[in-house]
Amino acid sequence: MKLLALVSLTVVSVFADTWCGKPYTAGSPPILIPPASKFPLPAKSSSPLLNFQCNPAIKPYIFEEDTTAIFILDAQITDDIGEPFSGVAGRTLYTVSLTTGTTTLLERGKLVAGSKGTEVVIGLAALSPRLEPYNVSCTATASDGISYHQPALLHYYPPNPHGSITKMDLRTGGLLVRGKGRIGYQPLIPFGFYAAASSYLAQNLSVIDEISANGFNIIHPVPPFNNEASANAVYDRMEKLGLWLMFDMRHDYQNLSAVQAQVDAVKGRSNLLLWYTADEPDGWQHPLNSTSIASRFIRDIDPYHPISLVLNCFDYYYTEYTIDTDIVMQDTYPIAINSTHSIVWNTECTDTYGDCGCDDCRPGAGLRNIALRMDVFRERARLLSKERALNVWGVPQAFGKEMYWPRYPTGREFVAEVVVTLLHGGRGIIPWIMPTTAEITIAGAGFANVLPELTSIILHPTSSFSLRASELDIMEAGIWIPSDGSRGLLLIVNVGGVNASLSLDLPRDSYNWKKIFESGTGGSLTIGRTDRNGGLITSGTHSTVVVDGYGALAYTFDVKPYRPLRAHNFLKPFTLFRL
């Protein structure tokens, strides 16, 4: 996104030649980056802590659509955040109560220490729908009287009188939408490009038809449009085709009068998915409270759609810029860059100096930098007690021959970016930028056309997930298994440029394995041991997947439903990406 903003860089740089707080032009003197700009990591505790969290499963619940609400209870044992814990993980039992004001929503829920994702159901009949969220007090009490407390906000709104509603599913990190002509809400992983508004979309509306035909489900028009009529023509065509709209206020989000006018003009559209306030405010060093002010203002006008922004810096006032946002995006652009020497400014790039187009990207790490950024952003959300409330999306690189990036990604590299983002928790994928190459468009369309099938598994509310990586993190495999007997998903990517393999322990009693997607050629999955009919896996050990450079594979499968299904039985749990 900085590409668009660099048009005015020379004007801005008269006052401050810095990006992410770092000087970047030749001859600029070093400066002290404020220690407060770095994300504070809590000290490690020598004794175990219980991190009790309490969240509504859906945001918002809607009057007449929802008569009950689910709350998700987490009680993980940690060494960094939480309260002192003296019980036994997996055995200590807590009684949970939920109250709001003088109203008891839940009196005796059950929660086990060390568990994650326990669901309790409450009735909504005692509450009146309103636009102000209810403050809920969650209390978990052990038999010895020790209690843990956590506040939560329950959003229970009247129906939207203006247009669509986008719900956030805090169980999966996904969105729930009701598309045109649909009765119920369906899970959605948005996948579609930022697109130049005036020079591309408005110039020829047929490109919107092509985007839809290629299977993409969202467009993020990058302002400005030349006039209101051309903007409405684009929005009308998108609405007709059922393409979701991500509305961008990057140039105006600090002008609340302009924000008011734009939100009022768009909030009634049936295809509005979410708002987008700031584009790389951390790089531009916008006022630290600017994004929070805008988000609160928008939410007062339209509380029915989530609010997003994108951050470009690895670690520059993350907490301040994300305080009141629902979705934080990362735009790590590692392809074809020199991460240690700026080819634009002829300076070195370190953690305190320089701009190489990919802030603090590790030399030689390539696409693994995307995984690292996703992991770090998600970990910060956890440390802020927002693991469920703050979602992380990705902005894959789909551009080149600009500034720091001498070439475009190949089609395979592009799909690998997308898959890495999904494997590391991204539940929205908005590449920068259209128009792009035909190779990227074709490769992206191939993935877009299988994404609905993947979405039904990834965003299944009972899916368990685990991630496995090869020794050097070149190969990654993620697996999702719904506990209700629905089909599971194995998604694999090679983030290196040469063929590689990965050994897996696939689930016993799985069968009917089907390859539904391949980026590249020659990818294969060799399954360990099956029964005489060659279908049911009797031992998943020693299974091997082979993928060529920057390739990706996706398989779906069935599992016999009579045994407990847990992804972590055969793939290692999620850990921070290693470099």
C-alpha positions, -999 to +999 in steps of 0.1 A: +000+000+000+029+023+005+032+023-033+002+045-036+013+067-008+048+072-021+035+097-046+035+122-017+065+109+001+088+137-010+064+163+006+061+143+038+099+136+040+106+173+042+094+171+077+104+136+087+124+111+066+112+082+087+092+050+082+082+029+111+101+054+132+133+047+113+153+072+092+157+058+057+173+084+034+210+085+027+227+108+051+199+108+076+213+107+112+203+078+134+175+086+159+164+069+191+132+049+184+110+053+215+111+022+237+074+027+242+068+019+205+079-017+210+053-043+221+059-050+258+064-087+265+053-099+300+079-114+323+078-152+325+063-166+357+081-193+376+048-207+387+018-216+366-009-190+357-045-196+347-056-174+318-093-173+322-111-158+292-148-153+285-162-142+251-195-144+233-192-167+204-209-144+180-207-106+176-233-093+173-264-113+182-296-099+166-331-097+181-356-120+164-327-139+147-311-151+180-330-163+211-299-178+228-263-169+229-231-190+233-203-179+255-168-194+250-148-201+281-110-206+280-089-217+310-054-222+296-024-227+318+004-203+309+036-188+321+030-152+310-005-139+315-032-148+339-036-153+377-017-177+400-029-213+396-025-240+422-048-267+408-042-296+384-046-291+347-073-314+333-087-321+367-095-289+386-132-280+380-147-246+381-183-234+384-189-205+361-214-177+365-223-149+340-241-118+352-250-084+337-261-059+362-286-077+385-295-103+358-280-137+361-274-152+326-257-184+338-255-198+373-236-231+372-216-236+341-187-261+342-151-254+332-120-276+335-085-260+341-063-263+310-093-264+286-100-242+256-132-235+238-158-247+264-192-235+253-221-225+275-255-214+263-276-185+278-310-173+270-316-138+257-352-134+268-343-114+299-324-088+278-337-061+256-319-055+223-300-023+222-270-007+204-250-004+236-232-036+245-241-053+278-212-055+303-210-091+314-191-103+345-177-138+342-166-157+373-150-191+376-149-205+411-131-237+423-143-259+451-117-243+475-133-209+469-106-195+447-122-174+419-111-159+386-129-129+371-131-116+335-153-090+319-170-095+285-192-074+262-223-090+248-236-073+217-273-079+213-287-055+187-320-048+171-322-057+134-302-034+111-328-009+096-304+001+069-287-029+052-265-059+058-251-074+089-216-090+092-212-112+122-178-122+137-176-158+148-151-158+178-150-196+178-133-197+144-120-162+137-142-161+106-171-140+094-207-149+090-227-133+063-261-135+047-257-132+010-281-119-015-312-142-016-299-162+013-320-170+044-293-180+070-258-169+077-229-186+060-192-186+069-170-165+047-132-162+042-129-130+021-105-135-008-102-107-033-079-078-043-074-042-035-082-026-068-075+009-081-108+027-080-107+053-107-080+040-131-092+004-131-126-004-117-144+027-129-127+028-162-143-005-174-170-021-153-166-054-171-134-060-150-158-064-120-176-091-140-143-109-146-133-107-110-166-124-100-163-150-128-128-159-115-143-169-081-132-140-060-158-129-034-147-094-024-132-062-039-114-035-019-117-003-041-087+019-034-098+056-033-102+081-047-129+078-073-131+106-098-167+114-087-196+100-067-213+087-099-184+065-109-182+052-073-218+043-072-215+026-106-188+004-092-207-004-060-239-011-080-222-036-102-205-053-072-239-055-055-255-070-085-229-096-088-229-105-051-193-092-045-186-080-010-174-045-004-145-035+018-149+002+021-117+023+024-114+056+042-076+059+042-075+095+030-103+107+053-105+087+084-090+115+105-117+139+092-148+128+111-172+149+090-159+131+059-162+098+077-198+106+087-208+114+051-191+082+037-206+058+063-240+073+058-237+069+020-226+033+021-241+017+052-273+007+035-257-014+008-266-051+010-230-061+001-211-040+026-189-064+045-166-042+066-150-008+071-113+000+065-100+030+083-062+034+081-036+023+056-003+018+073-007+044+100+023+030+118+046+036+089+033+071+083+033+077+121-002+090+123-014+102+157-015+072+180-052+077+189-063+084+153-074+049+145-092+045+178-111+078+174-122+068+139-133+033+149-154+045+178-170+071+156-179+046+129-192+021+154-216+048+168-230+053+133-229+016+122-223-011+147-233-038+123-200-042+104-165-049+117-137-024+114-103-031+100-069-015+092-035-026+080-002-022+097+031-023+078+057-022+106+069-053+124+068-036+158+058+001+161+029+010+184+010-021+176-012-018+207-021+018+202-031+015+166-052-017+171-070-007+204-105-004+189-103-023+157-118-058+150-094-069+123-057-060+119-041-068+086-004-073+079+012-064+045+045-082+045+060-081+010+091-103+009+093-114-027+124-103-047+135-078-021+169-071-006+161-070+031+195-057+042+203-029+017+177-005+003+179-004-035+158+028-035+177+048-008+211+032-010+212+026+028+215-004+051+183-018+067+184-028+103+160-029+132+166+008+138+175+022+103+164+020+067+135+010+045+138-020+023+101-025+016+096-052+042+101-039+077+124-062+098+121-090+073+147-117+079+174-121+052+169-153+032+136-162+049+114-154+019+078-163+025+085-174+060+085-137+069+047-138+062+043-167+086+064-149+112+044-117+109+011-136+112+023-155+143+037-124+160+005-104+154-016-132+167+006-137+197+003-101+206-035-104+204-033-133+229-010-112+253-036-084+251-063-109+261-078-104+226-070-138+211-106-143+200-116-106+196-088-093+174-085-112+141-054-111+118-058-110+081-031-111+053-023-089+024-003-111-001+021-094-025+006-093-060+026-065-075+062-059-087+084-038-109+080-010-083+104+006-059+119-022-037+103-050-057+120-055-091+096-083-102+061-097-097+055-129-078+050-159-099+016-176-098+030-203-076+046-178-052+013-159-050-007-190-041+020-200-016+016-166+001-022-172+004-018-207+018+008-196+043-016-169+055-044-194+060-021-219+078-011-191+103-046-180+112-055-155+085-092-156+079-093-129+053-069-125+023-068-092+004-039-091-020-023-058-032-032-049-060-053-052-092-045-048-120-019-075-117-004-101-140-025-127-159-004-154-142-013-142-107-049-137-117-052-173-131-034-188-101-055-169-076-087-179-095-077-215-092-075-212-054-106-190-052-127-217-068-119-243-041-120-218-013-158-223-005-151-260+001-121-252+023-141-225+041-168-250+052-141-270+070-118-243+082-146-222+097-166-252+109-173-243+146-162-278+158-130-280+137-098-287+156-066-275+140-029-283+142+002-273+122+033-292+113+065-279+097+096-296+083+129-292+102+138-260+083+102-248+080+103-251+042+072-274+042+041-268+063+010-289+067-022-279+085-051-302+093-086-294+103-110-321+116-146-312+126-158-333+155-193-339+140-181-363+113-179-338+085-150-340+060-116-329+072-089-309+053-052-313+049-035-282+034+002-282+025+026-256+012+063-255+002+077-220+009+110-228-007+120-228-043+129-265-047+111-298-042+107-309-006+089-336+014+073-338+048+066-369+069+031-370+085+012-391+109-023-391+094-054-399+114-063-436+119-097-446+105-096-419+078-105-427+043-118-414+010-088-390+006-094-367-023-070-341-038-091-310-045-064-285-053-028-283-066-006-254-074+024-267-092+030-301-107+039-335-094+027-331-058+017-363-041+006-379-008+017-414+000-004-429+028+012-453+053-009-484+058-045-491+047-069-520+050-072-547+024-097-526+004-071-498+002-093-472+017-093-471+055-061-460+071-051-485+098-018-467+106-011-432+095+025-433+104+052-429+077+029-411+054+047-386+031+038-356+011+059-342-017+055-307-031+076-289-057+090-254-052+064-229-040+037-255-046+006-262-026-018-291-022-052-296-006-069-329+003-102-336+020-110-368+038-136-386+059-130-401+094-150-429+110-171-410+136-171-435+164-137-424+179-128-390+194-113-368+167-085-344+177-061-329+152-033-328+177-033-367+179-012-367+148+002-332+141+021-311+166+003-281+182+007-246+169+039-229+179+054-195+170+070-198+136+108-204+138+135-185+119 
